[in-house]
Amino acid sequence: MRKNASFIAIFFFVAVLLYMLSRKEFSPIPADEKHVNVTVKERCLDCHAKDKESPLKKEHPPKDQCFECHKRAKK
């Protein structure tokens, strides 16, 4: 019985640890005039593509999934 309790405790510890490590905070889409009508990734790349006014960093993950990570800022 003691082995089962230890196993369950370790299992839950690892599950909680993995959950905490998987949570990432992403910067929201600003609630300003520039971003108010941005609803598709192509509009993001108008400013955030390479050689544009605010290019993404090289280590930024896939550039075609903007709205999967970034959500609208609350007003």
C-alpha positions as CSV (number, residue, x, y, z in Angstrom):
1,M,0.0,0.0,0.0
2,R,2.8,2.4,0.8
3,K,4.4,1.8,-2.6
4,N,1.1,2.7,-4.3
5,A,0.8,5.9,-2.3
6,S,4.3,6.9,-3.2
7,F,3.7,6.1,-6.9
8,I,0.5,8.2,-6.9
9,A,2.2,11.1,-5.1
10,I,5.2,11.1,-7.6
11,F,2.8,10.8,-10.5
12,F,0.8,13.9,-9.4
13,F,3.9,15.8,-8.7
14,V,5.3,15.1,-12.2
15,A,1.9,15.9,-13.8
16,V,1.7,19.3,-11.9
17,L,5.3,20.1,-12.7
18,L,4.7,19.4,-16.4
19,Y,1.6,21.5,-16.4
20,M,3.4,24.4,-14.8
21,L,6.3,24.2,-17.2
22,S,3.9,24.2,-20.2
23,R,2.2,27.4,-19.3
24,K,3.7,30.3,-21.1
25,E,2.8,34.0,-21.0
26,F,2.6,35.7,-24.4
27,S,2.3,39.4,-25.0
28,P,-1.2,40.4,-25.9
29,I,-2.2,42.1,-29.1
30,P,-2.3,45.8,-28.1
31,A,-5.6,47.5,-27.9
32,D,-4.4,50.5,-29.9
33,E,-5.3,52.1,-33.2
34,K,-2.7,50.1,-35.2
35,H,-4.0,46.7,-34.0
36,V,-7.7,47.3,-33.8
37,N,-8.4,45.8,-37.2
38,V,-5.8,43.1,-37.2
39,T,-7.7,39.8,-37.6
40,V,-5.5,37.8,-39.9
41,K,-1.8,37.0,-39.8
42,E,-1.1,38.8,-43.1
43,R,-2.0,42.1,-41.3
44,C,0.5,41.2,-38.6
45,L,3.3,40.7,-41.1
46,D,2.6,44.2,-42.6
47,C,4.7,45.5,-39.7
48,H,6.3,42.4,-38.1
49,A,7.9,40.8,-41.2
50,K,11.6,41.0,-41.8
51,D,12.8,44.4,-42.9
52,K,9.5,46.1,-41.6
53,E,9.1,48.6,-38.8
54,S,8.9,46.0,-36.0
55,P,10.4,42.8,-37.2
56,L,10.0,39.6,-35.1
57,K,13.1,38.2,-33.4
58,K,15.0,35.4,-35.1
59,E,14.1,33.0,-32.2
60,H,10.3,33.7,-32.6
61,P,8.4,30.5,-33.2
62,P,6.5,29.8,-36.5
63,K,5.4,33.1,-38.0
64,D,2.1,31.8,-39.3
65,Q,0.4,31.1,-35.9
66,C,0.0,34.7,-34.5
67,F,-3.5,34.2,-33.0
68,E,-2.7,30.8,-31.4
69,C,-0.4,32.5,-28.9
70,H,-1.3,36.2,-28.9
71,K,-4.8,37.2,-27.8
72,R,-6.4,40.6,-27.7
73,A,-5.6,42.8,-24.8
74,K,-8.4,43.6,-22.5
75,K,-9.5,47.2,-22.7
